[in-house]
Amino acid sequence: FYAKDKNHVYFFGDILENVDKDTFIPLSGFYAKDKSHIYFGDQIFGSVDFSTFRALNSFYAVDRNFVYEFNKKIKNADSDTFQILNDMYAKDKNHVYLEGKVINKADSESFAVLNYFYGKKKKNVYFQKTIIKDADVKTFRIFSDNYAADKNYIYYNGRFIKNSDPDTFEILDDNFVKDKNHIYLRGNIADDDYKLIKKK
């Protein structure tokens, strides 16, 4: 998102004013610094500790005092132990976070990321911030970004598919999946839709 030439520094193509071009360094997509300031986007990020500031990715950063999502402090987050798990999830010694918000009842020590959307801890499986009711943690597994399964059901975006059979799950193409009972589109039975498409 940042760029520079011999004359200027740019953010999304717009010139940044009053920047020290010679010492300007992008830290991530939205964070940067020069010899005097930390920047968020095209603005000076004035409330941070300059000497200890670190960008963790494009939208999380820390200094010795605080954790930031974009340019906002995350209340009560621990900057010493805060770590990125993936583009969605992060954690510190006390909490698990999704896009800067605490996930209730998520144990930081045992929480594990399964993919971009799914995570689990000792007793629960999560789709984003929501506990998947009655999901079996021990057998829960990922098939794709959206589809997952445990010993009992196939899940689409955290919602179980009634009467589905996880042992016979198969991905047919970018849109359709199947088990021994049905063909599914976005988690819904789509036997007739699939037949119509294949006839064309």
Disulfide bonds with the S-S distance in Angstrom:
none
